[in-house]
Amino acid sequence: MADKDRRIKVIVPIPMDAAGVANRAEQLPDDFIRPGFKPEFEAVRWGAALGDSYHDMLLMDWTVFQAGITAEVEGYSGVLIDTVSDSGMRPLRSALSIPVVGPGEAAFAMAMMLGKKFSVLTMWPEWFPLYQKTLTEYGWWDRVASLRSIDTRPDVTELLEGKEEVVFAKLKAEATRAMEEDGADVIVLGSTTMHQSAAYLDRELPIPVLNPGQVAYKMLETQIGLGLAHSKKAFPAPEVPNQAGILKGWYS
C-alpha cells in the first residue's frame, strides 16, 4: 500500500468467514476504486444472521458500532457501512470525526437527484422494516413510490451466485411493476448483497438502477477528497464516552 493511500473501513454487518467477506468486496472492483484509496472489508465478529427482524436490527446497529468506533485511531480516513439499513451510522458519526457513509442514505439521496420518485427493490419483505426505519428518520417518504420484493430468502454470504437466471428475471419483473404501477422513475436495490444484479437490471430497464454500495463508496471518496465530514452540531460527541464498555467482549 502506498504511503498516500487513504484507507476506508468497510463494515459487513453479518459475521462471516473470509470467503463471504470476499464476495461482498466484489462490489468494489479494482478499476472502480480511485487511485490513492484502499477500501478494507471487515465483518462484525458476532451478531445478526439475516437482518430479518427487529431483533437483528438491534444487533446490527450495535455490532457495526463496535466494529467502527476504533476506525479513527486505527488510521482510517472514513467508514463505509455495507448495508442499506445504515446500521450504526448515526452513532458512529457521533463517536467519530472522520466521515461515515451508509448505502441507504447515499443511494436514496442520489435517487432523488436522478428522478422524482424511487422504489426500493429488495429480496424479501422481511427487510421492509429496515427501509421504513431509515426513510422515516430521514423524512423522505414523499419521494418514495414503493417498497417491492421478490419474496425470495436471501443468502448474505454466497449472495446471488448460482441463482442469477431465476433471481434476475424476478427482479426485472418487480422493477417493471414499480415503474409501471407505482410511478417509480428510479430503482434503488435494497441490499448491497444484490450488487451482482445491478448491471443486468441497468441494461434491461429504461430508468436508472442504483447499486447502493457503489454509490455510497463514491460519496465517501468524494467527501474525503473534499475534506468534508458530518457536522458535529448535527452529530455531537458524547460528553462522557464509554469506549471501554462499548468494546467489552469485542477483542476477547
N, C-alpha and C positions, 0 to 999 in steps of 0.2 A: 504494500500500500504506500503510495507516495505521501510525502510529508504534508502536502497541501490538501489531501483528500479529507473531506468533511464527512464524518461517519453519521449515519442515520440509524437509530434503533427502531426496528420494525417488530412490534409485539404481536405474536399469534395468540389469540385468546383462549385456545384449547390446548391442553397438554398433549404432546405427540412426539414421536421419535424423529430422528434426523431425516428419514425419507419423507415423512409427512411435511416437515418444515421445508424441504427442498421443493416439494410440489407447490407449496404456497409461494415460494420465492420465484417460481417460473413466471409469475405475473409481471415481473420486472426484468425482462431480458437485458443482457449486457448493453446492446445498442440503444436501449431506451433510457439508460442512465447517463445523465450529463457528466462529462469528464470533471473530475475533482470531487465527486460524491461517491460514497460507498454505503449502500443500504445493507444492514446486517440483521437477518431474521432470527428471532428467538421466541420459542414457545414458552408460555407460562408453565410452571413446574407442577401445578396441581389445579383443580378447579372443575369447570363445567365440561360437559360432554358434547352437547349439541346446541346450546343456546335456545332450547325449545320451550322454556318455561321461565316464570319469574324467579324461581329458584336458581336457574342457570344464569339469568341476567345479573343477579346479585353477585354470584361467584365470578363472572366475567369482569364486572366493574372492579371488584376487589383485587383479583389476581393480576389484571392488567396494570392497575395502580401500583401494586407491589413490584411488578417487573420493571416499571418505568421510573420509579421515584429516584433511583440512583443514576439515571442516564446522564444528568448534567455533570456530576462529579466523575463519572466514567469517561468524560471527554466527548460525548456525542454532541452534535450540532443541532439535532432535532429528533423528535419521536413521531413515528407513524404507527397508528393502531390498525391492525389488519382485520377489521370487522366493521361492517356498515352500521352496527349498533353503536359505534363510537364509545365503546365501553371504557370507563375510567378516564375519558378525555378531559372533562372539566376539572375533576380533582387533580389530575396531573398538571393542568395549566395553573392551578393554584399553587402546587408544590414547586414547579419549575419555572425558570426564566427563558429557557430555550423553547422554540416553537413546538407545539404539539398539534397534530392534524389527524382528524378522523375521516374515513371514506364517506360516511353518511353525510355529514355536514358539507364536505367538499363537493361531492357529486350532486347533492341537491342544489347547492348554490350554483354550480355550473349549469345544471339543467334549467334553472330559472334565467340564466343568461342566454340560453340557446332556444328557448321556447316559452310558451305561455302556461302550459300545463304539463306536468310529467307524471308518469306512472312508475311505481316500483314493481319490478318483476322479480319474483323470488321462487324458491324451490317448493316451500310448503307453508300453509297458513300458520303453523306454529311460530313462525318468525315474525308475523304481523305485529305483535306487541313491541318488538324491538324498534320498528319504524314509528309506531304510534307514540312511543315514549319520546323519541328524538324530535319528530316533527311537531309534537306539542310543545316541547321545550324551546324549539327554535321559532315557533309561531308561524309556520309555513304551510298550514293546511289549505289555505286559499289558493295555493298553486299546485295542489295535488289532484290529479284526475282520478287515480285509483291505486289500490294495492291489489296486485294479482299474483297468484301462484299456480304452479303446475301440479300441486298436490303430490309431490314425489319426495320421499325421505332423502335428505342429503347425506353425503359422505364427506366429512370435513377433512379427512386425511387423503383419500385417493381422489377426491374431487369428482370431476365428470369423466375421468379416463375410462374408456371401455363402454361408456353409455351414450356417446355422442349421437349416434344415429337416432335413438329414441328421444333423448332429452332435448336435443337441439330443435327437433320438429315441434315438440310440445311448447318450448319457449317461444318459437316463432308464432305458433297459433295463438298463444295467450297474449303476446305483444301486439298482434294484429287486432285482437279484440279490444285491448286497451286503447289502441289508436282509433278504431272504427266505432266502438260503442261508448267509450268513456271520454273521448276527446283528447287523449294524450298526444302531444307533439314531440315529446322526448321520452325515452325509456331509460330508467336507471336500474341496472342489475342490483338485486337486493343483497348480494353477498360477494365478497372477494373470492369465495370458493367457486364462483361461477365464471371466473375470468376466461376459461377455455372457450366459452360460448360467445364471447364479445365480438370477435372478428366475423364469425358466421352471421350473427344477427345484424351487425352493421352492414354487411353485404346484402342481406335479404330484405331489409326494411327501408322504407323511404324517409325515415326520421332518424335523428341521432340516437345512438345507443351508447350509454356511458358505462365504462369499466371503472368502478369506483376506486379500486386500489391504485390504478394508474393515475386517475385524476388527482387523488389525494397526494400521491407521491410527487407529482409535478408541482402541485400547490406548495408542498413543503420545500422542495428545491427552490422555488421562486421566493418564498419567504426568507429562507436562509440567505439566498443570493442578494436580496434587497436589504438584509439586516433587520428584518421585521420579526416581531413575535407578538403574542397576545398581550392585551392591555392588562396590567396588574391592578388597574382600578376595577376592571370587569371581573378579574380572577385574582383577588387579593391573596397574598401568602398568609398562612396561619400565624397568629401571634405566638402560639406555643406549639411548634411542630413536634411530632412524635415518631420520628423515623425508626427508632429502635423498636417501638411497638409494632409499627407497620411491617417491618421486615422480620419480626419474630417468627421463626419456623421456616423462613424462606431459604436461608443458607444452611439449615441443619440437614 
